[in-house]
Amino acid sequence: MTVLARFVIAHRRWVLLAWLLLAVAGAYAAPKATSALSYDFGLPGQDGYQANQQIVRQFGSGGDNAPVLLVVTSRPVPLTPASAAPIVTAAEAATPGSRTVSFADTSTLLSPDKHTGVVAVYPRPVQGSDAYAKALPALKAVARDVSRPGGPTVVVTGEDALASGGGGGSNVLVETLFGGIGALVVLVLVFGSFLAVMPLVVAAVSILTTFLILWGLTGVTDVSFIVQYLLSLIGLGVAIDYALLIVTRWREEKGHGADNAQAVERALTTAGRSVLFSGVTVAVSLAALIALPVPFLRSVGFTGLLIPVISVIAALTLLPALLLTVGPRLSWPHRRTSNPESRLWRAVGGWVVRHRWVATAGSVLVLLALASPLLSLRLGSPSNDSLASTGGPAGAAITQVERSGIGSGLTQPVEILTTDPTRVLTAVRDVPGVAGSVAPTAWTEHGMSVVDVWTTADASSSAGSTATDAVRRAAEGTGARVGGIPAQDADFISAVYGNAWWIALIIVAVTFLLLARALRSIVLPVKALVLNVVSVAAAYGITILIWQHGVGTHLLFDQNASGAITVWIPIAVFAFLFGLSMDYEVFLLSRIREEHDAGHSTDDATRHGVARTGRLVTSAALILFLAFIALSRVPSTDVKILATALALGIIIDATIVRGILAPALVAALGDANWWTPGRRRAQTPPQADPVAQP
């Protein structure tokens, strides 16, 4: 780090010029990168995905594309099969090549009271963020045209119609600006000067540079659209955190009498080392996603790897060059002392050390209580009720279908590909939980037929999931291939979580080695890993409480609970949160290690470590929390769930874990913290810590 610091000091103008060119190129590349992102959630090699692909190839629609439902209502005159004819004709004309089935084909699409019927349409999907971008407006126009006063009324609903009814598309720039404004407020409170702008500049350049690399990545592989939000908002928080750490140490060294160049060098050789180790830890956690057999998660892993790497490089090169060039001038007005020690956090640290066992027991009980809902975790897609709660005619129509008795699972039917539809219909007809099944003659081509089966309960619910699994077993028993969204979700769970244990093992092992090197201890890394697991479990627990069980969902997000946690979110949350939380662990424990190496007892080192990092960790966590709040404004329910888990994880980690439990355990373990193989007792080494901190 000393060599790097002296290089940047000697070549500051070239460093600034290089980053300026990268930022300009990134600004040009960002819109091109986002337009090249993929919306494919494919699972190559999995039976459900392969069946869905064959259905789409042979019939042009369906598979993992949900049907659009035209809900027909007639009161007081009951509906008849003939009532469906003009609606089906108009729908097929508006969506050429689509597959349709109506209550004229099967009585199971007509309510028992004959006042509600459904016409299900499988339009041909198009590439892009909205598979039915052309079909939905066309079918809504059909619904308006065929509805008439005194006669049947038609409303368009279904999974895609419900999702589009929740609001327009999100703008990444708007969400990033929202997060950036929140970060600026926090930075102004921390620095009390124009230095608050500097971490934002570093973050902006880091994000643009990462978009430049992302653009190149889209040329060689598919990259999921989800990464644009992660890159912008997590990149914002991570880059600001690293810059905040180094600028805080720079101010501290300036306060001790160092000139500007000396302060920059000392900041990089101390706080800079923490940033390097923290960034590598985050990168390792996210890179583990690359090993999963799911292309879209691999792309999240690639991009997640880029975020901390580019942020670290910018913090260690661009930021020092800026401090050397304009740092002293931006220190005005100097409304904050350069001493990083906080009286509040010194009091907290003192209390925790004095009451270490009470603090440990209390924190553990709270975290276990928060994690307890994890025992009821259920993976799946957002429920109809959750999507319908965003309001609008589509929401009211799906509620009407559920109440009519036609079957809530109609939004996600099981699609079965077979050469013998009669045999399949017989096999699935009496499966418990099945509301209806149909195999129109028009759904047969070249000897292959599609049979649709839907459940009484929402396919995302526990009862619906049980029923779709039973349907799949019954259909596969006839030699048929089973697709549809429920089958692909089940295959995703098997493919990802069947391999999750060794992915987690890789993350834990590499993180342990990094921390052991950084902290020169065996006990501290083990403690850090255990606390990280407990912290992530607590974040999972509250997220499940909010989104699966509906505690506060309407108050916080103005919609109903999803009823399940989206299948890909837990593994993504683990990778992101495990790495991000470890940042704060490194900041705290490294400072405690530094104080101990300076000659303080473990208790005194813990007090000083908490006092000197408490405000910094709280500010950094608040910035990331605001970034995740901005992420939760994205209309997608999946992204909202992800943002909830990440925001909760960061706050829990920075308060209960790093503020109370971690220092309490350090104080409780005493000299055992500093044990390493080959050492009989704790020693105070004469040299400074190789990973000194904020």
HURACOR-V709867 format. One record per residue. OMEGA is omega in radians with two decimals (NA if undefined). NEAR is the number of other ideal C-beta (glycine too) atoms within 10 Angstrom. D_LAST is the distance of its C-alpha to the last C-alpha in whole Angstrom. Layout:
omega->OMEGA near->NEAR d_last->D_LAST
omega->OMEGA near->NEAR d_last->D_LAST
This chain:
omega->3.10 near->19 d_last->15
omega->3.12 near->11 d_last->17
omega->3.13 near->8 d_last->20
omega->-3.13 near->16 d_last->18
omega->-3.11 near->21 d_last->17
omega->3.07 near->14 d_last->20
omega->-3.13 near->14 d_last->22
omega->3.13 near->24 d_last->20
omega->-3.09 near->18 d_last->20
omega->-3.04 near->11 d_last->24
omega->-3.02 near->14 d_last->25
omega->-3.08 near->20 d_last->23
omega->3.10 near->11 d_last->26
omega->3.10 near->12 d_last->27
omega->3.13 near->21 d_last->24
omega->-3.14 near->17 d_last->24
omega->3.14 near->12 d_last->28
omega->3.14 near->14 d_last->27
omega->3.09 near->23 d_last->25
omega->3.12 near->12 d_last->27
omega->3.11 near->11 d_last->30
omega->3.14 near->21 d_last->28
omega->3.13 near->20 d_last->28
omega->3.11 near->12 d_last->31
omega->3.11 near->15 d_last->33
omega->3.10 near->23 d_last->30
omega->3.09 near->13 d_last->32
omega->-3.04 near->14 d_last->35
omega->-3.01 near->22 d_last->35
omega->3.14 near->22 d_last->33
omega->3.11 near->13 d_last->36
omega->3.12 near->13 d_last->38
omega->-3.11 near->24 d_last->36
omega->3.14 near->20 d_last->36
omega->-3.12 near->10 d_last->40
omega->-3.09 near->16 d_last->40
omega->-3.06 near->19 d_last->38
omega->3.08 near->19 d_last->40
omega->-3.11 near->14 d_last->41
omega->3.09 near->14 d_last->43
omega->-3.04 near->18 d_last->42
omega->3.12 near->17 d_last->44
omega->-3.10 near->24 d_last->44
omega->3.11 near->11 d_last->46
omega->3.14 near->10 d_last->48
omega->-3.02 near->19 d_last->48
omega->-3.11 near->18 d_last->52
omega->3.13 near->27 d_last->51
omega->-3.14 near->21 d_last->49
omega->3.09 near->18 d_last->52
omega->3.13 near->23 d_last->55
omega->3.13 near->27 d_last->53
omega->3.13 near->16 d_last->53
omega->3.11 near->15 d_last->57
omega->-3.12 near->26 d_last->58
omega->3.13 near->19 d_last->56
omega->-3.02 near->9 d_last->58
omega->-3.04 near->14 d_last->61
omega->3.05 near->23 d_last->61
omega->-3.08 near->17 d_last->59
omega->3.09 near->22 d_last->57
omega->-3.06 near->26 d_last->55
omega->3.10 near->27 d_last->54
omega->3.02 near->26 d_last->50
omega->-3.08 near->22 d_last->51
omega->3.11 near->25 d_last->52
omega->2.94 near->27 d_last->55
omega->-3.07 near->28 d_last->56
omega->3.01 near->27 d_last->58
omega->-3.07 near->29 d_last->61
omega->-3.08 near->26 d_last->61
omega->3.14 near->26 d_last->65
omega->3.10 near->17 d_last->66
omega->3.08 near->18 d_last->70
omega->0.01 near->11 d_last->71
omega->-3.08 near->5 d_last->74
omega->-3.14 near->12 d_last->75
omega->3.10 near->14 d_last->74
omega->3.04 near->21 d_last->73
omega->3.09 near->14 d_last->75
omega->-3.14 near->14 d_last->74
omega->-3.14 near->8 d_last->76
omega->-3.08 near->21 d_last->73
omega->-2.98 near->25 d_last->71
omega->-3.11 near->12 d_last->73
omega->-3.13 near->13 d_last->72
omega->3.13 near->25 d_last->68
omega->-3.14 near->19 d_last->68
omega->-3.13 near->13 d_last->70
omega->-3.13 near->20 d_last->68
omega->3.14 near->27 d_last->65
omega->3.10 near->17 d_last->66
omega->-3.11 near->11 d_last->67
omega->-3.11 near->20 d_last->64
omega->-3.09 near->23 d_last->62
omega->3.12 near->11 d_last->64
omega->-3.12 near->11 d_last->63
omega->2.99 near->22 d_last->62
omega->3.14 near->22 d_last->63
omega->2.99 near->25 d_last->64
omega->-3.04 near->24 d_last->65
omega->3.11 near->24 d_last->67
omega->2.99 near->25 d_last->69
omega->-3.14 near->20 d_last->72
omega->-3.10 near->20 d_last->71
omega->-3.13 near->17 d_last->70
omega->3.14 near->13 d_last->70
omega->3.06 near->18 d_last->67
omega->3.09 near->26 d_last->65
omega->-3.10 near->26 d_last->68
omega->3.14 near->21 d_last->67
omega->-3.14 near->10 d_last->70
omega->3.07 near->11 d_last->71
omega->3.09 near->15 d_last->71
omega->3.12 near->18 d_last->69
omega->3.08 near->24 d_last->66
omega->-3.10 near->29 d_last->66
omega->2.93 near->29 d_last->63
omega->-3.14 near->30 d_last->64
omega->-3.08 near->24 d_last->61
omega->3.02 near->28 d_last->60
omega->3.12 near->29 d_last->58
omega->3.03 near->27 d_last->58
omega->-3.12 near->19 d_last->57
omega->3.07 near->20 d_last->53
omega->3.12 near->11 d_last->51
omega->3.07 near->10 d_last->48
omega->-3.05 near->12 d_last->45
omega->-3.11 near->9 d_last->43
omega->-3.08 near->16 d_last->46
omega->-3.12 near->19 d_last->49
omega->-3.10 near->26 d_last->52
omega->3.12 near->14 d_last->51
omega->-3.02 near->15 d_last->54
omega->-3.07 near->26 d_last->56
omega->3.09 near->20 d_last->55
omega->-3.14 near->13 d_last->56
omega->-3.14 near->21 d_last->59
omega->3.06 near->26 d_last->60
omega->3.08 near->20 d_last->59
omega->3.07 near->13 d_last->61
omega->-3.13 near->25 d_last->64
omega->3.12 near->24 d_last->63
omega->-3.05 near->12 d_last->64
omega->-3.06 near->13 d_last->67
omega->3.08 near->19 d_last->68
omega->-3.13 near->15 d_last->67
omega->3.13 near->9 d_last->70
omega->3.12 near->5 d_last->71
omega->3.14 near->7 d_last->74
omega->3.14 near->11 d_last->73
omega->3.02 near->19 d_last->70
omega->-3.07 near->18 d_last->66
omega->3.10 near->25 d_last->63
omega->3.14 near->23 d_last->60
omega->3.07 near->28 d_last->57
omega->-3.04 near->29 d_last->54
omega->-3.04 near->29 d_last->53
omega->-3.10 near->22 d_last->49
omega->3.11 near->25 d_last->49
omega->3.11 near->26 d_last->50
omega->-3.14 near->25 d_last->48
omega->-3.14 near->20 d_last->45
omega->3.13 near->22 d_last->46
omega->-3.11 near->18 d_last->47
omega->3.13 near->20 d_last->44
omega->3.14 near->12 d_last->43
omega->3.12 near->7 d_last->43
omega->-3.11 near->10 d_last->40
omega->3.12 near->16 d_last->37
omega->-3.09 near->11 d_last->35
omega->-3.12 near->18 d_last->32
omega->-3.13 near->12 d_last->31
omega->-3.13 near->11 d_last->32
omega->3.12 near->22 d_last->30
omega->3.09 near->23 d_last->27
omega->3.10 near->14 d_last->27
omega->3.11 near->17 d_last->27
omega->-3.13 near->27 d_last->24
omega->3.11 near->22 d_last->23
omega->3.09 near->12 d_last->24
omega->3.12 near->19 d_last->23
omega->3.14 near->28 d_last->19
omega->3.11 near->17 d_last->20
omega->3.13 near->14 d_last->21
omega->-3.11 near->21 d_last->18
omega->3.08 near->23 d_last->16
omega->3.11 near->16 d_last->18
omega->-3.13 near->14 d_last->18
omega->-3.00 near->22 d_last->14
omega->-3.10 near->23 d_last->14
omega->-3.12 near->15 d_last->18
omega->3.13 near->19 d_last->19
omega->3.02 near->14 d_last->20
omega->3.13 near->28 d_last->16
omega->-3.11 near->20 d_last->17
omega->-2.98 near->16 d_last->19
omega->3.09 near->25 d_last->17
omega->3.11 near->30 d_last->15
omega->3.09 near->18 d_last->19
omega->3.12 near->18 d_last->20
omega->3.14 near->25 d_last->18
omega->-3.12 near->29 d_last->19
omega->-3.14 near->20 d_last->23
omega->3.12 near->22 d_last->23
omega->-3.12 near->33 d_last->21
omega->-3.13 near->28 d_last->24
omega->3.12 near->21 d_last->27
omega->3.12 near->24 d_last->26
omega->3.07 near->28 d_last->26
omega->3.10 near->27 d_last->29
omega->3.11 near->22 d_last->31
omega->3.12 near->18 d_last->30
omega->3.11 near->25 d_last->31
omega->3.08 near->21 d_last->35
omega->-3.14 near->10 d_last->35
omega->3.14 near->19 d_last->35
omega->3.12 near->19 d_last->37
omega->-3.10 near->9 d_last->40
omega->3.14 near->7 d_last->40
omega->3.06 near->11 d_last->39
omega->3.12 near->16 d_last->39
omega->-3.06 near->26 d_last->36
omega->3.11 near->22 d_last->36
omega->-3.11 near->17 d_last->36
omega->-3.02 near->24 d_last->33
omega->-3.13 near->27 d_last->30
omega->3.10 near->22 d_last->31
omega->-3.14 near->21 d_last->29
omega->-3.12 near->21 d_last->26
omega->-3.07 near->28 d_last->26
omega->-2.97 near->26 d_last->25
omega->3.05 near->29 d_last->24
omega->3.06 near->27 d_last->21
omega->3.09 near->27 d_last->21
omega->-3.09 near->31 d_last->20
omega->-3.09 near->29 d_last->17
omega->-3.12 near->29 d_last->16
omega->3.11 near->31 d_last->15
omega->3.11 near->31 d_last->14
omega->-3.11 near->31 d_last->11
omega->3.12 near->32 d_last->10
omega->3.12 near->28 d_last->11
omega->-3.12 near->28 d_last->9
omega->-3.08 near->29 d_last->6
omega->3.14 near->26 d_last->7
omega->3.11 near->28 d_last->9
omega->3.12 near->25 d_last->7
omega->3.08 near->26 d_last->5
omega->3.12 near->29 d_last->9
omega->3.13 near->24 d_last->10
omega->3.14 near->22 d_last->9
omega->3.06 near->20 d_last->10
omega->3.12 near->21 d_last->13
omega->3.12 near->14 d_last->14
omega->3.05 near->12 d_last->14
omega->3.14 near->8 d_last->17
omega->3.02 near->16 d_last->16
omega->-2.99 near->10 d_last->18
omega->-3.11 near->16 d_last->17
omega->3.10 near->17 d_last->18
omega->-3.14 near->15 d_last->16
omega->3.12 near->25 d_last->13
omega->-3.13 near->29 d_last->13
omega->-3.13 near->22 d_last->14
omega->3.12 near->21 d_last->11
omega->-3.14 near->29 d_last->8
omega->-3.12 near->28 d_last->10
omega->3.09 near->18 d_last->11
omega->-3.13 near->26 d_last->7
omega->3.13 near->30 d_last->5
omega->3.09 near->28 d_last->9
omega->3.08 near->20 d_last->10
omega->3.13 near->27 d_last->8
omega->-3.13 near->30 d_last->10
omega->-3.13 near->21 d_last->13
omega->3.13 near->22 d_last->13
omega->-3.13 near->30 d_last->13
omega->3.11 near->25 d_last->15
omega->3.13 near->19 d_last->17
omega->3.11 near->26 d_last->17
omega->-3.11 near->31 d_last->18
omega->3.13 near->20 d_last->21
omega->-3.13 near->22 d_last->23
omega->-3.09 near->30 d_last->23
omega->3.13 near->28 d_last->25
omega->3.14 near->21 d_last->26
omega->3.11 near->26 d_last->28
omega->-3.12 near->27 d_last->30
omega->-3.10 near->15 d_last->32
omega->-3.11 near->13 d_last->34
omega->-3.09 near->22 d_last->35
omega->-3.11 near->14 d_last->39
omega->-3.03 near->23 d_last->39
omega->-3.05 near->18 d_last->38
omega->3.07 near->22 d_last->37
omega->3.05 near->24 d_last->34
omega->3.14 near->18 d_last->34
omega->3.05 near->25 d_last->33
omega->3.11 near->26 d_last->30
omega->3.11 near->23 d_last->29
omega->-3.11 near->20 d_last->29
omega->3.10 near->25 d_last->28
omega->3.08 near->28 d_last->25
omega->-3.11 near->19 d_last->24
omega->-3.04 near->23 d_last->24
omega->-3.13 near->28 d_last->21
omega->-3.11 near->31 d_last->18
omega->-3.14 near->19 d_last->20
omega->3.12 near->26 d_last->20
omega->3.11 near->32 d_last->17
omega->-3.13 near->23 d_last->15
omega->3.13 near->16 d_last->18
omega->-3.13 near->26 d_last->18
omega->-3.08 near->32 d_last->14
omega->-3.13 near->21 d_last->14
omega->-3.13 near->22 d_last->17
omega->-3.09 near->27 d_last->18
omega->3.09 near->31 d_last->15
omega->3.12 near->27 d_last->15
omega->3.09 near->22 d_last->19
omega->3.12 near->26 d_last->19
omega->3.12 near->28 d_last->16
omega->-3.03 near->20 d_last->19
omega->-3.03 near->15 d_last->22
omega->-3.08 near->15 d_last->21
omega->-3.11 near->21 d_last->18
omega->-3.14 near->14 d_last->19
omega->-3.14 near->10 d_last->22
omega->3.13 near->17 d_last->20
omega->3.13 near->20 d_last->18
omega->-0.21 near->10 d_last->21
omega->-3.03 near->8 d_last->22
omega->-3.07 near->13 d_last->19
omega->3.13 near->10 d_last->19
omega->3.07 near->17 d_last->16
omega->3.12 near->11 d_last->15
omega->3.10 near->15 d_last->12
omega->-3.06 near->12 d_last->11
omega->-3.06 near->21 d_last->8
omega->-3.11 near->17 d_last->10
omega->3.12 near->18 d_last->13
omega->3.12 near->9 d_last->16
omega->-3.08 near->11 d_last->17
omega->3.02 near->23 d_last->15
omega->3.10 near->16 d_last->15
omega->3.10 near->14 d_last->19
omega->3.13 near->19 d_last->18
omega->3.11 near->29 d_last->16
omega->3.13 near->15 d_last->19
omega->-3.12 near->16 d_last->22
omega->3.14 near->26 d_last->21
omega->-3.13 near->21 d_last->21
omega->-3.07 near->12 d_last->24
omega->-2.98 near->15 d_last->26
omega->-3.10 near->21 d_last->24
omega->3.06 near->10 d_last->27
omega->3.14 near->12 d_last->28
omega->3.13 near->22 d_last->25
omega->-3.11 near->19 d_last->25
omega->-3.13 near->13 d_last->29
omega->-3.13 near->15 d_last->28
omega->-3.14 near->22 d_last->25
omega->3.13 near->16 d_last->27
omega->3.13 near->10 d_last->30
omega->-3.11 near->15 d_last->29
omega->3.10 near->20 d_last->27
omega->3.09 near->13 d_last->31
omega->3.13 near->11 d_last->32
omega->-3.11 near->21 d_last->30
omega->-3.01 near->21 d_last->31
omega->3.10 near->14 d_last->35
omega->3.12 near->20 d_last->36
omega->3.14 near->18 d_last->35
omega->-3.12 near->8 d_last->38
omega->-3.11 near->12 d_last->40
omega->3.03 near->14 d_last->38
omega->-3.10 near->13 d_last->41
omega->3.14 near->20 d_last->40
omega->3.10 near->25 d_last->42
omega->3.07 near->27 d_last->43
omega->-3.09 near->26 d_last->42
omega->3.06 near->24 d_last->46
omega->-3.11 near->29 d_last->48
omega->3.14 near->21 d_last->48
omega->3.13 near->25 d_last->44
omega->-3.10 near->27 d_last->45
omega->-3.06 near->25 d_last->48
omega->3.07 near->20 d_last->46
omega->3.02 near->20 d_last->45
omega->3.11 near->12 d_last->49
omega->-3.13 near->15 d_last->51
omega->-3.13 near->16 d_last->55
omega->3.11 near->28 d_last->53
omega->3.13 near->23 d_last->51
omega->-3.10 near->13 d_last->55
omega->-3.13 near->27 d_last->57
omega->3.05 near->26 d_last->55
omega->3.12 near->17 d_last->55
omega->3.11 near->19 d_last->59
omega->-3.13 near->25 d_last->59
omega->-3.11 near->20 d_last->57
omega->-3.07 near->11 d_last->60
omega->-3.10 near->18 d_last->63
omega->3.14 near->15 d_last->62
omega->3.11 near->25 d_last->62
omega->-3.12 near->25 d_last->59
omega->-3.12 near->26 d_last->55
omega->-3.11 near->30 d_last->55
omega->3.12 near->29 d_last->56
omega->3.13 near->30 d_last->53
omega->-3.12 near->27 d_last->52
omega->2.94 near->31 d_last->55
omega->3.13 near->27 d_last->56
omega->-3.03 near->30 d_last->57
omega->3.14 near->31 d_last->60
omega->-3.01 near->24 d_last->61
omega->3.00 near->22 d_last->64
omega->-3.09 near->13 d_last->68
omega->-3.08 near->15 d_last->69
omega->-3.14 near->23 d_last->68
omega->3.13 near->11 d_last->71
omega->3.13 near->16 d_last->70
omega->3.13 near->28 d_last->66
omega->3.11 near->18 d_last->67
omega->-3.08 near->13 d_last->69
omega->-3.03 near->23 d_last->67
omega->-2.99 near->23 d_last->64
omega->-3.05 near->12 d_last->66
omega->3.08 near->8 d_last->66
omega->-3.14 near->19 d_last->63
omega->3.11 near->11 d_last->61
omega->3.13 near->19 d_last->59
omega->-3.14 near->22 d_last->61
omega->-3.11 near->20 d_last->62
omega->3.10 near->21 d_last->64
omega->-3.08 near->24 d_last->64
omega->3.08 near->20 d_last->66
omega->-3.12 near->21 d_last->67
omega->-3.13 near->17 d_last->69
omega->3.14 near->8 d_last->71
omega->-3.13 near->14 d_last->70
omega->3.10 near->22 d_last->66
omega->3.11 near->15 d_last->68
omega->3.06 near->11 d_last->68
omega->3.07 near->6 d_last->69
omega->3.12 near->7 d_last->70
omega->-3.13 near->16 d_last->66
omega->3.04 near->22 d_last->66
omega->3.05 near->29 d_last->63
omega->3.08 near->28 d_last->63
omega->3.10 near->23 d_last->61
omega->3.10 near->31 d_last->60
omega->-2.99 near->30 d_last->58
omega->3.08 near->29 d_last->57
omega->3.12 near->20 d_last->58
omega->3.04 near->20 d_last->55
omega->-3.11 near->27 d_last->52
omega->3.12 near->29 d_last->51
omega->-3.13 near->29 d_last->47
omega->3.13 near->21 d_last->48
omega->-3.14 near->14 d_last->48
omega->3.13 near->16 d_last->52
omega->3.12 near->27 d_last->52
omega->3.10 near->24 d_last->50
omega->-3.13 near->14 d_last->52
omega->-3.14 near->25 d_last->55
omega->3.07 near->30 d_last->54
omega->3.13 near->16 d_last->53
omega->3.08 near->16 d_last->57
omega->-3.12 near->30 d_last->58
omega->3.13 near->24 d_last->56
omega->-3.12 near->13 d_last->58
omega->-3.12 near->21 d_last->61
omega->3.13 near->27 d_last->61
omega->3.06 near->16 d_last->60
omega->3.10 near->12 d_last->63
omega->-3.10 near->18 d_last->65
omega->-3.13 near->11 d_last->64
omega->3.03 near->23 d_last->62
omega->-3.01 near->19 d_last->59
omega->3.10 near->28 d_last->56
omega->-3.04 near->29 d_last->54
omega->-3.11 near->29 d_last->52
omega->-3.13 near->24 d_last->49
omega->-3.13 near->30 d_last->49
omega->-3.12 near->29 d_last->50
omega->3.06 near->24 d_last->47
omega->3.13 near->26 d_last->45
omega->3.11 near->21 d_last->46
omega->3.11 near->22 d_last->46
omega->-3.13 near->21 d_last->42
omega->-3.14 near->15 d_last->41
omega->-3.07 near->14 d_last->43
omega->-3.05 near->20 d_last->42
omega->-3.00 near->22 d_last->38
omega->2.98 near->15 d_last->38
omega->3.12 near->10 d_last->40
omega->-3.00 near->15 d_last->38
omega->-3.05 near->15 d_last->34
omega->-3.10 near->9 d_last->34
omega->3.00 near->11 d_last->34
omega->3.12 near->21 d_last->31
omega->-3.13 near->17 d_last->29
omega->3.10 near->11 d_last->30
omega->-3.14 near->15 d_last->29
omega->-3.09 near->24 d_last->25
omega->-3.08 near->17 d_last->25
omega->-3.12 near->12 d_last->26
omega->3.11 near->17 d_last->24
omega->3.12 near->23 d_last->21
omega->-3.13 near->15 d_last->21
omega->3.12 near->12 d_last->22
omega->-3.12 near->18 d_last->19
omega->3.11 near->26 d_last->17
omega->3.09 near->16 d_last->19
omega->-3.08 near->12 d_last->18
omega->-3.01 near->24 d_last->14
omega->-3.11 near->26 d_last->15
omega->-3.12 near->18 d_last->18
omega->3.02 near->21 d_last->19
omega->-3.07 near->18 d_last->22
omega->-3.09 near->18 d_last->22
omega->3.09 near->27 d_last->18
omega->3.12 near->22 d_last->19
omega->3.12 near->13 d_last->22
omega->-3.13 near->21 d_last->21
omega->-3.13 near->26 d_last->18
omega->3.13 near->19 d_last->21
omega->-3.14 near->11 d_last->24
omega->3.11 near->23 d_last->21
omega->3.12 near->26 d_last->21
omega->3.13 near->16 d_last->25
omega->3.13 near->21 d_last->25
omega->3.12 near->30 d_last->23
omega->3.12 near->23 d_last->25
omega->3.11 near->19 d_last->28
omega->3.10 near->25 d_last->27
omega->3.05 near->27 d_last->27
omega->-3.05 near->24 d_last->30
omega->-3.12 near->24 d_last->32
omega->3.11 near->22 d_last->31
omega->3.09 near->26 d_last->32
omega->3.13 near->25 d_last->35
omega->-3.10 near->20 d_last->36
omega->-2.96 near->23 d_last->35
omega->-3.14 near->29 d_last->37
omega->-3.09 near->22 d_last->39
omega->3.00 near->13 d_last->41
omega->3.13 near->16 d_last->40
omega->3.10 near->15 d_last->38
omega->-3.09 near->13 d_last->37
omega->-3.10 near->21 d_last->38
omega->3.14 near->12 d_last->40
omega->-3.05 near->8 d_last->38
omega->-3.00 near->13 d_last->35
omega->3.12 near->21 d_last->37
omega->3.01 near->10 d_last->40
omega->-3.11 near->22 d_last->42
omega->3.13 near->20 d_last->43
omega->3.14 near->22 d_last->41
omega->-3.14 near->26 d_last->41
omega->3.12 near->22 d_last->43
omega->3.06 near->26 d_last->41
omega->-3.09 near->24 d_last->37
omega->-2.89 near->23 d_last->38
omega->-3.04 near->22 d_last->38
omega->-2.99 near->24 d_last->35
omega->-3.08 near->20 d_last->33
omega->-3.11 near->24 d_last->32
omega->3.11 near->21 d_last->31
omega->3.12 near->24 d_last->29
omega->-3.14 near->22 d_last->27
omega->-3.10 near->25 d_last->26
omega->-3.12 near->25 d_last->25
omega->-3.00 near->26 d_last->23
omega->3.14 near->23 d_last->22
omega->3.14 near->25 d_last->21
omega->-3.11 near->27 d_last->19
omega->3.13 near->27 d_last->17
omega->-3.12 near->27 d_last->16
omega->3.04 near->26 d_last->15
omega->-3.06 near->29 d_last->12
omega->3.09 near->28 d_last->11
omega->3.12 near->27 d_last->12
omega->-3.14 near->27 d_last->10
omega->-3.07 near->25 d_last->7
omega->-3.03 near->28 d_last->9
omega->3.12 near->29 d_last->11
omega->3.10 near->28 d_last->9
omega->3.06 near->29 d_last->7
omega->3.10 near->31 d_last->11
omega->3.14 near->25 d_last->12
omega->3.14 near->23 d_last->10
omega->3.12 near->23 d_last->11
omega->3.12 near->24 d_last->15
omega->3.10 near->20 d_last->15
omega->3.06 near->14 d_last->15
omega->-3.14 near->10 d_last->18
omega->3.00 near->17 d_last->17
omega->3.14 near->13 d_last->19
omega->3.14 near->21 d_last->18
omega->-3.14 near->17 d_last->19
omega->3.12 near->16 d_last->17
omega->3.12 near->25 d_last->14
omega->3.12 near->31 d_last->14
omega->-3.14 near->27 d_last->15
omega->-3.13 near->20 d_last->12
omega->3.11 near->28 d_last->9
omega->-3.11 near->31 d_last->11
omega->-3.06 near->23 d_last->11
omega->3.14 near->26 d_last->7
omega->-3.04 near->31 d_last->7
omega->-3.13 near->24 d_last->10
omega->-3.14 near->19 d_last->11
omega->-3.13 near->25 d_last->8
omega->3.13 near->26 d_last->10
omega->-3.14 near->21 d_last->13
omega->3.14 near->21 d_last->13
omega->3.13 near->31 d_last->12
omega->-3.14 near->27 d_last->15
omega->3.11 near->20 d_last->17
omega->3.09 near->28 d_last->17
omega->3.12 near->29 d_last->18
omega->3.13 near->21 d_last->20
omega->3.08 near->24 d_last->22
omega->3.13 near->30 d_last->22
omega->3.02 near->23 d_last->24
omega->3.08 near->17 d_last->26
omega->3.11 near->26 d_last->27
omega->-3.12 near->27 d_last->28
omega->3.11 near->18 d_last->30
omega->3.08 near->19 d_last->33
omega->-3.05 near->22 d_last->34
omega->-3.09 near->15 d_last->38
omega->3.10 near->19 d_last->38
omega->3.12 near->22 d_last->38
omega->-3.11 near->19 d_last->36
omega->3.07 near->19 d_last->33
omega->3.13 near->25 d_last->33
omega->3.11 near->25 d_last->33
omega->-3.12 near->27 d_last->30
omega->3.11 near->22 d_last->28
omega->-3.12 near->24 d_last->29
omega->-3.12 near->28 d_last->27
omega->3.14 near->28 d_last->24
omega->3.13 near->23 d_last->23
omega->-3.14 near->24 d_last->24
omega->-3.13 near->31 d_last->22
omega->-3.12 near->27 d_last->19
omega->3.11 near->18 d_last->20
omega->-3.08 near->26 d_last->21
omega->-3.07 near->30 d_last->18
omega->-3.10 near->24 d_last->16
omega->-3.05 near->15 d_last->18
omega->-3.02 near->21 d_last->20
omega->-3.06 near->24 d_last->19
omega->-3.13 near->26 d_last->15
omega->-3.04 near->25 d_last->16
omega->-2.96 near->22 d_last->19
omega->-3.10 near->25 d_last->20
omega->3.11 near->28 d_last->17
omega->3.11 near->30 d_last->16
omega->3.13 near->25 d_last->20
omega->3.08 near->23 d_last->21
omega->3.12 near->28 d_last->19
omega->-3.10 near->25 d_last->20
omega->-3.10 near->17 d_last->24
omega->3.06 near->16 d_last->23
omega->-3.07 near->14 d_last->23
omega->3.12 near->13 d_last->23
omega->3.12 near->15 d_last->24
omega->-2.95 near->24 d_last->20
omega->-3.11 near->24 d_last->20
omega->2.98 near->16 d_last->24
omega->3.14 near->14 d_last->24
omega->3.12 near->5 d_last->28
omega->3.11 near->5 d_last->30
omega->-3.07 near->12 d_last->28
omega->-3.11 near->6 d_last->30
omega->-3.12 near->8 d_last->27
omega->3.05 near->15 d_last->24
omega->3.05 near->11 d_last->23
omega->-3.07 near->11 d_last->20
omega->-3.10 near->10 d_last->20
omega->-3.08 near->7 d_last->20
omega->3.13 near->6 d_last->18
omega->3.13 near->12 d_last->14
omega->3.11 near->22 d_last->12
omega->3.11 near->18 d_last->13
omega->-3.10 near->26 d_last->10
omega->-2.89 near->23 d_last->7
omega->-3.04 near->27 d_last->4
omega->NA near->27 d_last->0
